[in-house]
Amino acid sequence: MNIRAVAALVLLPAATAAQSTERCSWSAPHGQRVVEVAPGIRNTYFGGGNIVMRCPDKGIRIDADSVESYEGEGRVYLIGKVRYTEPRLSVDSDYMTYFQRDERVIANGNVFARLPNGSTLRGPVAEYLRATPSTRPVPRLHATGRPTITLVQRDTTSGPPPAPATVVANGVTMVGDSLVYAGGQVVVTREDVLARADSMTLDSEREITVLMRGPSIEGRRERPFTLSGGRIELTGADRKLRRVLSMGTARAVSEDMTLTSDTIDLRVADDLLQRAIAWGPSRARAFSAAQNITSDSIDVTMPGQRIQEMHAVRGAVAQGRPDSTRFRADTLDWMRGDTIVARFDTAAATDTARTTRLRELHAVGSAKSYYHLAAADSTMRRPAINYVTGREIVVDFQASQVSKVTVVEQAAGVYLEPVPTASGDTARTQPATPSGAVPSPTNAAPRPQTRPAVPPVRRPND
């Protein structure tokens, strides 16, 4: 956003209605009144409307209904239908004060500023600090009273121009041509994203936005999502959102799953999520109505914002609910491994059934699994139990329920089939190798306690 706000007004008292000064001239159809308040120091008053001041060397024109110029203070006060225009900016307001010695301009009442690229600012008050060679290298524009800024972005592509973004906050400061700082109940609205935070920094030249203190983002396209955390950074290219990074108690929620961790990195294309990576000391967790996967890091591939594949790396645990329509189970299904890969059936998702179904879980490295299966006797309401270990375990699903468990190398385990007894259902052991108690995820062998010092093994492609 290009900001070149109000240039300095060098106002000297005039003896006639259109007398020229060194830099500026006044046009006052109804005349003026000059009062000498001290030797050589005068106050000048213009009234009656249609007052115009021009500074040709700066390209400045200012219109007002009445003007008070206080030479001793170096201050000019403009009243009623004030309109300031110059090549880089125009400002309308009810009142305007120019402090000549400070190179400072304050606009009050129904302030409306317009920039050459179409961006605007509306609010009750705005203060402009003009750039000066010795004390202020870049100009600053500060607005309070919860102003509204509409940012029109310059498009560098041949496609249609991007929709403008709106920023509303208790206070906004613009520095130079590209920096915007907003504080106090910040709300940023774009066609595809709604963002909230207590403070925001925006660099339109580098296309970086930082949200801090309770930030959240809502994606509002065909498959919406929300993201929250302690700090959120958004980066773009060619005026399109490309990446969203949430740090500190990060949480991303979509139609298919919820992802939580210390850090979540979202990659975006065509206004839709394409990839999500989560990692951090507190571990990453992805969960839905049917599955819960936890590991040191999680990498989700989701073209078109539909989950295709998920890699849970280091100390991975997957838990799921058994099929309660076919049998009663008092524990969860679970799987462990150094790495767990979850694959989803994206073709099964339709406009009416949008949730992507789990197709396969694949555990690699010290793999263990514990699953409930339908008993061979269909009249039994208790499930069969399958516990196996191996180098790799593959669990296939049909309609989100376990259909087959395959063990690759170092296979061992136990299969328990329920049988009816006089006192009720019980279970008998089918031929298998180990015997004894079936471990649960909590009493299974502990995972290594070390943590990766860097993001996930499957690093995102920059």
C-alpha positions as CSV (number, residue, x, y, z in Angstrom):
1,M,0.0,0.0,0.0
2,N,1.5,3.3,-1.1
3,I,1.3,6.0,1.6
4,R,2.3,9.6,0.8
5,A,0.1,11.7,3.1
6,V,-0.4,15.4,3.7
7,A,2.6,17.5,2.7
8,A,3.5,20.6,4.7
9,L,1.4,23.8,4.3
10,V,3.5,27.0,4.5
11,L,0.9,29.6,5.3
12,L,1.9,33.2,5.6
13,P,-0.7,35.9,6.3
14,A,-1.8,37.9,3.2
15,A,-2.8,41.5,2.9
16,T,-5.3,40.9,0.1
17,A,-7.7,38.1,-0.7
18,A,-5.4,36.7,-3.5
19,Q,-2.0,37.9,-2.5
20,S,0.9,35.6,-3.5
21,T,3.4,34.4,-0.9
22,E,6.8,32.7,-1.4
23,R,5.2,29.2,-1.7
24,C,1.4,29.4,-1.4
25,S,-1.4,31.7,-2.3
26,W,-4.9,32.2,-0.9
27,S,-8.2,32.7,-2.9
28,A,-10.9,34.1,-0.5
29,P,-13.9,35.7,-2.3
30,H,-15.2,37.3,1.0
31,G,-12.0,38.8,2.1
32,Q,-9.9,38.4,5.2
33,R,-9.3,40.0,8.6
34,V,-5.7,40.5,9.9
35,V,-5.0,41.1,13.6
36,E,-1.5,42.0,14.8
37,V,-1.1,40.3,18.2
38,A,2.5,41.4,18.7
39,P,5.0,43.4,16.8
40,G,5.5,41.6,13.5
41,I,3.2,38.7,14.5
42,R,-0.2,38.5,12.9
43,N,-3.3,36.2,13.0
44,T,-5.3,36.0,9.8
45,Y,-8.9,34.9,9.5
46,F,-10.8,33.9,6.3
47,G,-14.5,33.2,6.2
48,G,-17.6,32.9,4.0
49,G,-16.7,29.7,2.2
50,N,-15.0,28.8,-1.1
51,I,-11.6,29.4,0.4
52,V,-8.8,27.8,-1.6
53,M,-5.1,27.6,-0.8
54,R,-2.6,26.5,-3.5
55,C,1.1,25.5,-3.1
56,P,2.2,25.0,-6.7
57,D,5.7,23.7,-5.9
58,K,4.2,20.9,-3.9
59,G,1.1,20.3,-6.0
60,I,-1.1,21.0,-3.0
61,R,-4.6,22.4,-3.0
62,I,-6.8,22.8,0.1
63,D,-10.4,23.9,0.2
64,A,-12.4,24.9,3.3
65,D,-15.3,27.1,4.5
66,S,-13.1,29.1,6.9
67,V,-9.5,29.3,7.9
68,E,-7.6,30.7,10.9
69,S,-3.8,31.2,10.6
70,Y,-1.8,31.8,13.8
71,E,1.6,33.0,12.7
72,G,3.2,33.1,16.2
73,E,2.3,29.5,16.8
74,G,3.0,28.3,13.3
75,R,-0.5,26.7,13.2
76,V,-3.3,26.8,10.7
77,Y,-6.8,25.7,11.5
78,L,-9.3,24.9,8.7
79,I,-13.0,24.5,9.4
80,G,-15.9,23.1,7.4
81,K,-15.9,20.8,4.3
82,V,-12.1,20.6,4.4
83,R,-10.6,18.9,1.3
84,Y,-6.9,18.4,0.9
85,T,-5.4,17.1,-2.4
86,E,-1.9,16.4,-3.6
87,P,-0.5,13.9,-6.1
88,R,-0.1,11.1,-3.6
89,L,-3.1,11.6,-1.4
90,S,-6.5,13.3,-0.8
91,V,-8.2,13.8,2.5
92,D,-11.7,15.1,3.4
93,S,-12.7,16.0,7.0
94,D,-14.8,18.4,9.0
95,Y,-11.7,20.1,10.6
96,M,-8.0,20.1,9.9
97,T,-5.0,21.5,11.8
98,Y,-1.6,22.0,10.4
99,F,1.4,22.5,12.7
100,Q,4.0,24.0,10.4
101,R,7.0,23.7,12.7
102,D,6.4,20.0,13.5
103,E,5.3,19.2,9.9
104,R,2.2,17.6,11.4
105,V,-1.4,17.5,10.2
106,I,-4.4,16.4,12.1
107,A,-7.8,15.7,10.4
108,N,-10.9,15.5,12.6
109,G,-14.5,14.4,12.0
110,N,-15.6,12.1,9.2
111,V,-12.1,11.6,7.9
112,F,-11.9,10.0,4.5
113,A,-8.5,9.5,2.9
114,R,-8.0,8.3,-0.7
115,L,-4.8,6.9,-2.2
116,P,-3.9,6.7,-5.9
117,N,-4.2,2.9,-6.1
118,G,-7.8,3.0,-4.7
119,S,-7.1,2.2,-1.1
120,T,-9.0,4.3,1.4
121,L,-9.2,5.1,5.1
122,R,-12.3,6.2,7.1
123,G,-12.4,7.2,10.7
124,P,-13.0,10.0,13.2
125,V,-9.4,11.2,13.4
126,A,-6.1,10.8,11.6
127,E,-2.7,12.3,12.2
128,Y,0.0,12.6,9.6
129,L,3.7,13.2,10.3
130,R,5.4,14.4,7.1
131,A,8.8,13.1,6.1
132,T,11.6,15.5,6.8
133,P,15.3,15.2,5.7
134,S,16.7,15.7,9.2
135,T,14.3,14.0,11.7
136,R,11.8,11.8,9.9
137,P,13.0,9.8,6.9
138,V,9.6,8.3,6.1
139,P,6.1,9.6,6.6
140,R,3.7,8.2,9.1
141,L,-0.1,8.2,9.2
142,H,-1.8,7.3,12.5
143,A,-5.6,6.9,12.9
144,T,-7.5,6.2,16.1
145,G,-11.1,5.7,17.0
146,R,-11.4,2.3,15.3
147,P,-10.8,3.4,11.7
148,T,-11.5,1.2,8.6
149,I,-8.9,0.7,6.0
150,T,-9.7,-0.8,2.6
151,L,-6.5,-2.1,0.9
152,V,-6.6,-2.4,-2.9
153,Q,-3.8,-4.6,-4.0
154,R,-1.8,-4.1,-7.2
155,D,-2.0,-7.1,-9.4
156,T,1.2,-8.4,-11.0
157,T,-0.6,-11.1,-13.1
158,S,-2.7,-11.0,-16.2
159,G,-5.8,-12.4,-14.4
160,P,-8.6,-10.5,-12.7
161,P,-7.5,-8.1,-9.9
162,P,-7.6,-9.5,-6.4
163,A,-10.5,-8.4,-4.2
164,P,-9.6,-5.7,-1.6
165,A,-8.9,-6.4,2.0
166,T,-10.5,-4.5,4.9
167,V,-8.7,-3.8,8.2
168,V,-10.6,-2.6,11.2
169,A,-8.8,-1.9,14.5
170,N,-8.8,0.5,17.5
171,G,-5.7,2.1,16.1
172,V,-3.8,1.9,12.8
173,T,-0.3,3.3,11.9
174,M,1.0,3.4,8.3
175,V,4.7,3.8,7.8
176,G,6.2,4.7,4.4
177,D,4.7,3.0,1.4
178,S,4.1,-0.5,2.5
179,L,4.0,-1.0,6.3
180,V,0.7,-1.2,8.3
181,Y,0.5,-1.7,12.1
182,A,-2.9,-2.3,13.7
183,G,-3.7,-2.8,17.4
184,G,-6.8,-3.5,19.5
185,Q,-9.5,-6.0,18.3
186,V,-8.1,-6.2,14.8
187,V,-10.3,-7.7,12.1
188,V,-9.0,-8.4,8.6
189,T,-11.5,-9.4,6.0
190,R,-10.7,-10.7,2.6
191,E,-12.8,-12.6,0.0
192,D,-11.3,-15.9,1.1
193,V,-10.1,-15.3,4.7
194,L,-11.3,-13.7,7.9
195,A,-8.6,-13.0,10.5
196,R,-8.8,-11.7,14.0
197,A,-6.1,-10.7,16.5
198,D,-5.2,-8.1,19.1
199,S,-2.3,-6.8,16.9
200,M,-1.2,-7.0,13.3
201,T,1.8,-6.1,11.2
202,L,1.4,-6.0,7.4
203,D,4.2,-5.5,4.8
204,S,2.5,-5.3,1.4
205,E,5.8,-5.1,-0.5
206,R,7.1,-8.4,0.9
207,E,3.5,-9.8,1.2
208,I,3.9,-10.8,4.8
209,T,1.2,-10.4,7.5
210,V,1.8,-11.2,11.2
211,L,-1.0,-11.7,13.7
212,M,-0.3,-11.8,17.4
213,R,-2.0,-12.1,20.8
214,G,-4.9,-14.6,20.4
215,P,-5.0,-14.7,16.5
216,S,-7.3,-16.8,14.5
217,I,-8.0,-17.3,10.8
218,E,-11.1,-18.6,9.1
219,G,-10.9,-19.9,5.5
220,R,-14.2,-19.2,3.8
221,R,-14.0,-21.0,0.5
222,E,-16.0,-24.1,-0.5
223,R,-14.2,-26.3,2.2
224,P,-13.8,-23.9,5.2
225,F,-11.1,-24.2,7.9
226,T,-10.0,-22.4,11.0
227,L,-6.5,-21.8,12.4
228,S,-5.5,-20.4,15.8
229,G,-2.3,-20.1,17.9
230,G,-0.1,-17.7,19.8
231,R,1.3,-16.1,16.6
232,I,0.2,-16.5,13.0
233,E,2.3,-15.5,9.9
234,L,0.8,-15.3,6.4
235,T,2.9,-15.0,3.3
236,G,1.9,-14.6,-0.3
237,A,3.2,-14.3,-3.8
238,D,1.7,-12.4,-6.7
239,R,-1.1,-11.2,-4.4
240,K,-2.2,-14.8,-3.6
241,L,-2.0,-16.5,-0.2
242,R,0.7,-19.2,-0.2
243,R,1.6,-20.1,3.3
244,V,0.1,-19.8,6.9
245,L,2.3,-20.6,9.9
246,S,0.9,-20.8,13.4
247,M,3.2,-21.0,16.4
248,G,2.4,-21.7,20.0
249,T,-0.6,-24.0,20.9
250,A,-1.5,-24.1,17.2
251,R,-4.8,-25.7,16.2
252,A,-6.2,-26.2,12.7
253,V,-9.8,-27.4,12.1
254,S,-11.2,-28.6,8.8
255,E,-14.2,-30.7,7.7
256,D,-12.0,-33.9,7.7
257,M,-9.9,-33.5,10.9
258,T,-8.5,-31.4,13.7
259,L,-4.7,-30.9,13.8
260,T,-2.9,-29.6,17.0
261,S,0.7,-29.1,17.9
262,D,3.2,-26.4,18.9
263,T,3.7,-25.4,15.3
264,I,1.4,-25.9,12.2
265,D,2.5,-25.0,8.7
266,L,-0.2,-24.8,6.1
267,R,0.5,-24.6,2.4
268,V,-2.2,-22.9,0.2
269,A,-2.8,-22.8,-3.6
270,D,-5.9,-21.5,-5.4
271,D,-7.3,-20.4,-2.0
272,L,-7.4,-24.1,-0.8
273,L,-5.2,-26.0,1.6
274,Q,-2.8,-28.3,-0.1
275,R,-0.6,-29.5,2.7
276,A,-0.4,-29.3,6.5
277,I,2.7,-30.0,8.7
278,A,2.7,-30.1,12.5
279,W,5.5,-30.6,14.9
280,G,6.8,-29.5,18.3
281,P,7.9,-30.7,21.8
282,S,4.3,-31.2,22.9
283,R,3.8,-33.7,20.0
284,A,1.4,-33.4,17.1
285,R,-2.1,-34.8,17.1
286,A,-4.6,-35.3,14.3
287,F,-8.1,-36.5,15.2
288,S,-11.5,-37.0,13.6
289,A,-14.7,-38.7,14.7
290,A,-13.2,-42.1,13.9
291,Q,-9.4,-41.8,14.3
292,N,-6.8,-40.2,16.6
293,I,-3.1,-40.2,15.5
294,T,-0.3,-38.8,17.7
295,S,3.4,-38.5,17.0
296,D,6.4,-36.2,17.2
297,S,5.4,-34.7,13.7
298,I,2.6,-35.1,11.2
299,D,2.7,-34.3,7.5
300,V,-0.7,-34.3,5.7
301,T,-1.0,-34.2,1.9
302,M,-4.4,-32.8,1.0
303,P,-4.7,-31.6,-2.6
304,G,-7.8,-29.4,-3.1
305,Q,-8.2,-29.5,0.7
306,R,-9.2,-33.2,0.7
307,I,-7.0,-35.4,2.8
308,Q,-5.1,-38.0,0.7
309,E,-2.2,-39.2,2.9
310,M,-0.9,-38.6,6.4
311,H,2.6,-39.4,7.7
312,A,3.0,-39.6,11.5
313,V,6.7,-39.7,12.2
314,R,8.5,-40.9,15.3
315,G,6.7,-42.6,18.2
316,A,3.4,-42.8,16.3
317,V,0.2,-44.0,17.9
318,A,-3.1,-44.4,16.1
319,Q,-6.4,-45.0,17.9
320,G,-9.9,-45.7,16.6
321,R,-13.4,-46.6,17.7
322,P,-14.5,-50.2,17.0
323,D,-17.6,-50.9,15.1
324,S,-20.3,-50.5,17.7
325,T,-23.1,-51.5,15.3
326,R,-21.7,-55.1,15.1
327,F,-20.4,-55.8,18.6
328,R,-19.7,-54.2,22.0
329,A,-16.1,-53.3,22.8
330,D,-14.9,-51.7,26.0
331,T,-11.5,-50.5,24.6
332,L,-10.2,-48.7,21.6
333,D,-8.5,-50.1,18.6
334,W,-4.8,-49.0,18.4
335,M,-1.6,-49.2,16.4
336,R,2.0,-48.3,17.2
337,G,5.1,-47.8,15.1
338,D,8.1,-45.7,14.5
339,T,6.1,-44.2,11.6
340,I,2.5,-44.6,10.7
341,V,1.1,-43.8,7.2
342,A,-2.6,-43.2,6.9
343,R,-4.2,-43.3,3.4
344,F,-7.6,-42.0,2.7
345,D,-10.2,-42.8,0.0
346,T,-10.7,-39.3,-1.5
347,A,-12.9,-40.8,-4.3
348,A,-15.5,-41.7,-1.8
349,A,-16.1,-38.1,-0.7
350,T,-19.0,-36.4,-2.5
351,D,-20.9,-33.2,-2.2
352,T,-23.4,-34.9,0.1
353,A,-20.8,-37.0,2.1
354,R,-17.9,-34.7,2.4
355,T,-15.9,-36.6,5.0
356,T,-12.9,-38.5,3.6
357,R,-12.8,-42.1,4.7
358,L,-9.8,-43.9,6.1
359,R,-8.6,-46.7,3.7
360,E,-5.4,-48.0,5.2
361,L,-3.1,-47.6,8.2
362,H,0.5,-48.8,7.7
363,A,2.9,-48.9,10.7
364,V,6.6,-49.3,10.0
365,G,9.3,-50.1,12.6
366,S,8.6,-52.0,15.9
367,A,5.0,-52.1,14.8
368,K,2.2,-53.3,17.1
369,S,-1.6,-53.4,16.6
370,Y,-4.6,-54.3,18.7
371,Y,-8.0,-54.5,16.8
372,H,-11.5,-55.7,17.5
373,L,-13.0,-57.8,14.7
374,A,-16.5,-59.3,14.2
375,A,-16.7,-62.8,15.6
376,A,-17.0,-65.8,13.4
377,D,-20.3,-66.6,15.1
378,S,-22.5,-63.7,13.9
379,T,-24.9,-64.1,16.9
380,M,-22.1,-63.1,19.3
381,R,-22.2,-59.5,20.5
382,R,-18.7,-59.6,21.8
383,P,-15.8,-59.0,19.3
384,A,-12.9,-61.1,18.4
385,I,-9.5,-59.6,19.3
386,N,-6.4,-59.5,17.2
387,Y,-3.1,-58.4,18.7
388,V,0.0,-58.7,16.5
389,T,3.6,-57.4,16.4
390,G,6.0,-57.2,13.5
391,R,8.4,-55.0,11.5
392,E,5.4,-53.7,9.5
393,I,1.7,-53.9,10.0
394,V,-1.0,-53.0,7.4
395,V,-4.6,-52.6,8.4
396,D,-7.2,-52.3,5.6
397,F,-10.5,-50.6,6.2
398,Q,-13.9,-50.9,4.5
399,A,-16.6,-48.3,5.4
400,S,-14.2,-47.0,8.1
401,Q,-14.1,-50.4,9.8
402,V,-11.2,-52.9,10.0
403,S,-11.4,-55.6,7.3
404,K,-7.9,-57.1,7.2
405,V,-4.7,-57.0,9.2
406,T,-1.4,-57.9,7.5
407,V,1.9,-58.4,9.3
408,V,5.2,-58.2,7.4
409,E,8.3,-59.9,8.9
410,Q,8.9,-60.8,12.6
411,A,5.3,-61.6,12.9
412,A,3.9,-62.7,16.3
413,G,0.6,-62.3,18.1
414,V,-2.6,-63.7,19.5
415,Y,-6.1,-64.0,18.1
416,L,-9.0,-64.4,20.6
417,E,-12.4,-65.6,19.4
418,P,-15.4,-65.3,21.7
419,V,-17.4,-68.5,22.5
420,P,-20.8,-68.8,24.3
421,T,-20.8,-70.3,27.9
422,A,-23.5,-70.8,30.5
423,S,-22.5,-67.6,32.2
424,G,-22.3,-65.6,29.0
425,D,-19.9,-64.8,26.2
426,T,-16.2,-65.6,26.8
427,A,-13.2,-65.9,24.5
428,R,-10.9,-68.6,23.4
429,T,-7.5,-68.4,22.0
430,Q,-6.9,-69.4,18.4
431,P,-3.6,-71.0,17.5
432,A,-1.0,-68.1,17.8
433,T,2.4,-67.5,19.2
434,P,2.7,-65.4,22.3
435,S,0.3,-65.8,25.2
436,G,-0.4,-63.6,28.2
437,A,-2.0,-60.2,28.7
438,V,-2.6,-58.0,25.7
439,P,-0.9,-54.7,26.2
440,S,-2.6,-51.4,25.7
441,P,-1.0,-48.2,24.3
442,T,-0.3,-47.0,27.9
443,N,1.6,-50.1,29.0
444,A,3.3,-51.0,25.8
445,A,7.0,-50.4,25.4
446,P,7.7,-46.6,25.9
447,R,8.8,-44.6,22.9
448,P,12.2,-42.8,22.8
449,Q,12.1,-39.7,24.9
450,T,14.2,-37.6,22.6
451,R,12.6,-35.0,20.3
452,P,13.6,-33.8,16.8
453,A,15.4,-30.5,16.8
454,V,14.0,-29.6,13.4
455,P,10.6,-29.8,11.6
456,P,9.4,-33.2,10.4
457,V,11.6,-35.7,8.5
458,R,9.4,-35.1,5.4
459,R,10.2,-31.5,5.1
460,P,7.9,-29.2,3.1
461,N,8.9,-28.3,-0.4
462,D,9.7,-24.6,-0.4
